[in-house]
Amino acid sequence: MKPLVLPLVIILLAGSTAVAQTAAGTSAAVQTGAAGDADLSKAERAAGWKSLFDGKTPSAWRAYRKPDFPDKGWIVEGGLLKCTAGGGDIITRDSYSDFEFAFEFKVSPKGNSGVMYRVAETHDATWKTGPEYQVLDDAGHAKQPSDWQSTGALYELASPAAEKKVRPVGEFNEGRIRVRDNVIQHWLNGLKVVECRMDTPDWRDRINASKFKAFDGFGVQPAGHIALQDHGNEIWYRNLRIRDLAAAPAGEIALFNGRDLDGWSFAPGGEAPFRVEEGVLICAGEPTGYLRTKAAYRSYILRFDWRWSPVTRRTGNSGVLLRISGEDRVWPRCVEAQLQHERAGDFWNLGGVPMKTDAGRTNGGNTRARLNAERAPGAWNDYEIVVDGGRIALWVNGELVNEATEVEQMAGPIGFQSEGTEIHFRRIRLIPLE
């Protein structure tokens, strides 16, 4: 199978660690070596991905605090954006608040660079307002994998995971940065290496303990530019792609209007154990059943947030029913994207739907997620479900956790289970893919 970004590239392997993902994007999948928007799949474009470099011209970039691209220090060479030093940092022409940025980078011996984000042009350097994804020749600088100055680190603020894998000088690495609802996440070569929040006392403490304490506005900008750093070394970038997570993609449909249950019905019947409070859809958990859309959908991207009650923090079971068919009963024939605590991202095949999953993680109708990406009870999580023809991919909090192929293709309603425990939903949106 070709690498797939909806975070951006995925590769299927055998065994319990079946899915490895590259960083080219979060969640429909982008192929390595591609340059411009024309190389994005229909699903990727629908999910909001766009290219920031087409391999020919750096038109999406300009010099920091200047209107034009530098006339020295940065060149386009062989389809790559190369820093030759002396041109200063470059930034995106557009600004972003919540976003997902995927990129590939190659360092020279002892090379040093970085990707800053939410950069404001209020100081004389990008790093004085924007947190940094570190890009470095770790070996050349004798850095340990978990050093806070090493590749993938949130520079000086959060060390990367010690189990990270960095490719050697001369080879490209895949990076991905995701900022959503004040949560920062860094990935390196398919592994999440950093996650922290920007809206907590801990974040302020990290800043106050660092050199960034001296710079007004550091790490608190609500939006800003993406920056590529010129640190005086040769560095190469390619496959620069971004999606604006604060903007609704073209064609997006709000399945839940935040006010009432218009467009939904409860199955198998009776009074629905769902209510709306302050824009949140709250499921009481009893009676058992599912809230289903009145409309049917075949290929789409479904996005929503969920959490267990922030008051009780009691966890339990629920799920999302995809391509429901046949009789409305408990439970109907469908593919279930699991929401059970610590099992979010499992598949359940209900009713014998034809589909192919990783045999090493499958037992009967259940295919376990490759990892548990759920946050602590009471905290919001985000789910992105790509139902694209015969493929279904599940992304939990930016992590690709499961995938099925050769899935039976048919239109059907979407359902949210009531299964014994209070659970909350919000921002339920759908992007049609046909």
C-alpha positions in Angstrom: 0.0 0.0 0.0 1.2 3.5 -0.8 1.8 5.8 2.1 -1.4 7.6 2.9 -2.1 12.7 5.7 -5.3 13.2 7.4 -2.5 13.5 9.9 -0.5 12.8 6.7 1.0 9.5 5.8 0.2 6.0 7.0 1.8 2.7 6.3 0.3 -0.6 7.2 2.6 -3.2 8.8 2.0 -6.6 10.3 1.6 -7.2 14.1 0.4 -5.4 17.1 2.2 -2.2 16.2 0.4 -2.4 12.9 0.2 1.2 11.9 3.1 3.7 11.6 2.3 7.2 10.4 4.5 9.9 9.0 3.9 13.5 9.8 2.8 14.9 6.5 -0.5 16.0 8.0 -3.3 15.0 10.6 -5.6 12.8 9.3 -6.4 12.1 5.6 -2.8 11.2 4.5 -0.3 12.8 2.2 2.3 11.0 0.1 6.0 11.7 0.6 7.8 13.4 -2.3 4.7 15.3 -3.3 4.9 19.0 -3.8 1.7 21.0 -4.4 -2.0 20.9 -3.9 -2.4 18.8 -7.0 -0.7 15.9 -5.2 -3.2 16.0 -2.3 -6.0 13.4 -2.4 -9.6 14.4 -2.6 -10.0 13.4 1.1 -7.0 15.5 2.1 -8.2 18.6 0.3 -11.7 18.1 1.7 -10.1 17.9 5.2 -8.6 21.4 4.6 -5.0 20.5 3.8 -3.1 22.8 1.5 0.5 23.0 0.3 2.9 25.7 1.5 5.6 24.9 -1.0 5.1 23.5 -4.5 8.7 22.6 -5.1 9.1 25.5 -7.5 8.4 28.8 -5.8 8.3 29.9 -2.1 5.3 32.2 -2.7 3.6 31.2 0.6 6.6 32.5 2.6 8.3 35.9 3.2 11.1 37.2 5.4 10.4 37.9 9.0 9.2 41.5 9.4 9.6 42.1 5.7 7.2 42.0 2.8 9.2 39.8 0.4 11.0 36.5 0.3 14.8 36.9 1.1 17.0 37.6 -1.8 19.8 35.5 -0.2 20.1 32.7 2.3 17.1 30.7 1.0 16.9 29.0 -2.4 14.7 26.5 -4.2 16.9 23.7 -5.4 15.8 20.3 -6.8 12.3 20.7 -5.6 13.5 21.5 -2.0 13.5 24.7 0.0 17.0 25.1 1.2 18.5 27.4 3.8 22.0 28.3 2.9 22.4 30.8 5.8 22.4 34.5 5.9 18.8 35.2 4.8 17.2 35.2 8.3 14.1 33.4 9.3 11.1 33.1 6.9 7.5 33.0 7.9 4.2 32.1 6.3 2.2 34.9 4.8 -0.9 33.7 6.6 -1.4 33.5 10.3 -2.9 30.5 12.2 -4.5 29.9 15.6 -5.3 26.2 15.7 -3.6 24.3 13.0 -1.8 21.2 11.9 1.5 21.6 10.1 3.3 18.7 8.4 6.9 19.0 7.0 10.0 17.0 6.1 13.5 18.2 7.0 17.1 17.2 6.4 20.0 18.6 8.4 23.7 19.0 7.5 26.4 17.9 9.9 26.0 19.8 13.1 23.0 21.5 11.5 20.5 23.5 13.6 17.2 25.0 12.8 13.6 25.0 14.1 10.0 25.6 13.3 8.3 28.3 15.3 4.6 28.8 15.5 2.1 31.4 16.6 4.8 33.9 15.9 4.1 37.6 16.2 6.3 40.3 14.6 6.7 42.2 17.8 10.4 41.4 18.6 13.6 41.2 16.5 13.4 37.4 16.3 10.7 34.8 15.7 11.7 32.7 18.7 10.9 35.5 21.1 7.1 35.0 20.7 6.8 31.6 19.0 7.3 28.2 20.7 9.8 26.0 18.7 9.9 22.5 17.3 13.6 21.8 17.4 15.4 20.7 14.2 19.0 19.5 14.9 21.7 17.1 14.1 21.4 15.4 17.5 24.5 13.2 17.1 26.6 16.0 15.9 25.7 18.1 18.9 26.0 15.1 21.3 22.4 15.3 22.4 20.6 12.5 24.1 17.2 11.6 22.6 15.3 13.2 25.5 17.4 16.4 25.7 15.2 19.5 25.6 17.4 20.9 22.9 17.2 17.8 20.7 15.1 17.1 17.6 11.4 17.2 18.1 11.6 18.9 21.5 9.5 21.9 22.4 12.7 23.9 22.8 13.6 24.5 26.4 10.0 23.9 27.5 9.3 20.1 27.0 11.7 17.3 26.3 10.8 14.8 23.5 10.1 11.1 24.2 13.3 9.1 24.8 12.1 6.4 22.4 12.0 8.8 19.4 13.7 7.7 16.2 15.8 10.3 14.4 17.2 9.5 11.0 20.9 10.3 10.3 22.4 13.4 8.6 21.6 13.3 4.9 18.2 11.6 5.3 14.8 13.3 5.6 12.7 13.2 8.8 9.0 13.8 9.0 7.7 16.3 11.5 4.2 17.3 12.5 3.0 20.0 14.8 -0.6 20.2 16.0 -2.1 23.0 18.1 -5.8 22.7 19.0 -7.8 23.9 21.9 -4.5 25.0 23.7 -2.9 21.6 23.3 0.5 21.4 21.6 1.6 18.1 20.1 4.8 17.3 18.2 5.4 14.2 16.1 8.7 12.9 14.8 8.8 10.1 12.2 5.3 8.9 13.1 5.8 9.0 16.9 4.2 11.6 19.2 7.1 13.0 21.2 5.6 16.0 23.0 2.2 17.0 24.3 1.5 19.8 26.7 -1.2 22.5 27.3 -0.7 26.2 26.9 -3.5 27.3 29.2 -2.3 26.0 32.6 -0.1 27.3 35.4 2.4 24.6 34.4 2.8 26.3 31.0 3.5 29.6 32.7 5.9 28.0 35.1 7.8 26.5 32.2 8.1 29.8 30.5 9.2 31.5 33.8 11.9 28.9 34.2 13.3 29.5 30.7 15.1 32.3 28.8 11.7 33.1 27.2 10.6 34.8 30.5 12.4 37.9 29.3 10.2 38.3 26.2 6.8 39.9 26.5 4.2 37.9 24.6 6.1 34.6 24.3 3.9 31.5 24.2 0.7 33.3 24.7 -0.2 34.5 21.2 -3.7 33.5 20.2 -2.6 33.2 16.6 0.5 33.8 14.5 2.8 32.8 11.7 4.7 29.6 11.1 8.5 30.3 10.9 11.4 28.3 9.5 14.6 29.3 11.3 17.9 30.3 9.7 20.5 29.3 12.3 23.5 29.6 10.1 23.5 26.0 8.7 22.4 24.3 5.6 18.9 22.8 6.1 16.5 21.4 3.6 12.7 21.4 3.8 10.0 19.8 1.6 6.4 18.7 1.7 5.3 21.7 3.8 1.6 21.3 4.3 -0.9 22.9 6.6 -4.5 22.8 7.6 -6.3 25.5 9.5 -8.2 23.7 12.3 -10.0 26.9 13.3 -11.7 27.3 9.9 -14.5 25.1 8.6 -13.5 23.3 5.4 -15.5 24.0 2.3 -18.7 21.9 2.3 -18.6 21.1 6.0 -22.0 20.3 7.5 -22.9 20.8 11.1 -24.8 17.5 12.0 -25.5 18.9 15.5 -26.7 22.5 15.6 -25.8 23.1 19.3 -29.4 23.8 20.2 -31.6 20.8 19.8 -31.9 17.3 18.2 -33.1 18.5 14.8 -32.0 16.0 12.2 -31.7 13.1 14.6 -33.9 10.3 16.0 -33.5 7.8 18.8 -33.4 4.1 18.1 -34.9 1.7 18.7 -37.6 4.2 19.9 -38.9 5.9 23.0 -37.6 9.0 24.7 -34.1 9.9 23.8 -31.6 10.0 26.8 -29.9 13.0 25.1 -30.2 16.7 26.1 -28.5 19.9 25.0 -26.8 22.2 27.5 -24.7 25.2 26.4 -24.0 23.8 23.0 -23.0 20.3 24.4 -25.0 17.2 23.5 -25.2 15.2 26.8 -26.1 11.5 26.7 -27.4 10.2 30.1 -26.4 6.6 29.3 -29.9 5.1 29.9 -31.9 3.7 28.3 -29.7 1.8 25.9 -29.9 2.8 22.2 -28.4 5.2 19.8 -29.1 8.7 18.5 -28.9 8.4 14.7 -29.0 10.9 11.8 -32.1 10.9 9.7 -29.9 11.3 6.6 -27.7 8.6 5.2 -24.0 9.1 4.3 -21.6 6.8 2.4 -18.2 8.6 2.1 -17.3 11.4 4.5 -15.0 12.8 7.2 -16.7 12.9 10.5 -15.3 15.1 13.3 -16.5 15.6 16.9 -15.3 16.1 20.4 -16.2 13.9 23.4 -15.6 13.7 27.1 -16.8 11.8 30.1 -18.6 13.9 32.7 -16.2 16.5 34.1 -18.2 16.4 37.3 -18.3 12.7 38.1 -15.4 11.7 35.9 -17.1 8.4 35.7 -16.0 6.4 32.6 -17.8 3.7 30.7 -18.8 2.7 27.2 -20.1 4.3 24.0 -19.4 4.3 20.4 -20.0 5.8 16.9 -22.0 3.6 14.5 -21.0 4.0 10.8 -23.0 3.0 7.7 -26.0 1.7 9.7 -28.1 -0.7 7.7 -31.1 -3.0 8.3 -33.4 -2.9 11.3 -33.0 -0.2 14.0 -32.3 -2.4 17.0 -29.6 -2.8 19.7 -27.3 -3.2 17.9 -27.8 -2.6 14.2 -25.6 -3.9 11.4 -22.7 -1.4 11.1 -19.1 -0.6 11.8 -18.6 0.8 15.2 -15.8 3.2 16.1 -15.4 2.5 19.8 -15.5 5.1 22.5 -15.2 2.8 25.5 -12.7 4.2 28.1 -9.1 3.3 27.2 -10.4 1.5 24.1 -11.3 4.5 22.0 -10.3 3.7 18.4 -11.2 0.0 18.5 -13.4 -1.3 15.7 -16.4 -3.5 16.3 -17.9 -5.2 13.3 -21.5 -5.6 14.1 -23.6 -7.9 11.9 -20.8 -9.3 9.7 -20.0 -6.2 7.6 -17.3 -7.2 5.0 -14.1 -5.5 6.0 -10.4 -6.2 6.4 -8.4 -5.2 9.5 -5.0 -6.1 11.0 -5.2 -9.8 11.8 -2.7 -9.4 14.7 -5.1 -7.0 16.6 -8.4 -8.7 15.6 -10.3 -11.1 17.8 -13.7 -12.0 16.4 -15.5 -8.8 15.6 -13.2 -6.6 17.6 -10.0 -5.0 16.2 -8.0 -3.3 19.0 -6.6 0.2 18.5 -2.9 0.3 18.0 -2.5 2.6 21.1 -4.6 4.4 23.7 -4.7 8.1 22.8 -7.6 9.1 25.1 -7.0 11.9 27.5 -7.9 11.9 31.2 -11.6 11.5 32.2 -13.3 14.9 32.1 -11.0 16.3 29.4 -12.2 16.9 25.8 -10.9 14.5 23.2 -11.3 14.9 19.4 -12.2 12.1 17.0 -11.7 12.3 13.2 -13.2 9.4 11.3 -12.5 9.1 7.6 -15.0 6.9 5.7 -13.7 7.0 2.2 -15.1 4.3 -0.1 -13.7 1.0 1.1 -11.4 2.6 3.7 -12.2 3.7 7.2 -9.5 5.4 9.3 -9.8 6.4 13.0 -7.8 9.3 14.4 -8.0 10.1 18.2 -6.4 13.3 19.4 -4.3 13.5 16.2 -3.1 9.9 16.4 -4.0 7.3 13.7 -5.2 4.5 15.9 -6.9 2.1 13.5 -7.7 1.4 9.9 -10.0 -0.9 7.9 -9.9 -1.6 4.2 -12.1 -3.4 1.7 -15.1 -2.2 3.8 -18.6 -2.8 2.3 -19.6 0.4 0.6 -23.1 1.6 1.2 -24.9 4.7 2.5 -26.2 4.6 6.0 -27.1 6.8 9.0 -24.5 7.7 11.7 -25.3 6.8 15.3 -24.0 7.8 18.8 -24.5 5.1 21.4 -26.2 5.4 24.8 -24.6 2.6 26.7 -24.8 3.0 30.4 -22.6 6.0 31.2 -23.0 9.8 30.8 -20.9 11.1 27.9 -20.8 14.5 26.3 -20.4 15.4 22.6 -19.9 18.7 20.8 -18.8 20.1 17.4 -20.3 17.2 15.4 -19.4 18.0 11.8 -19.3 16.1 8.5 -17.5 16.8 5.3 -19.0 14.8 2.3 -16.5 13.1 0.1 -18.9 12.6 -2.8 
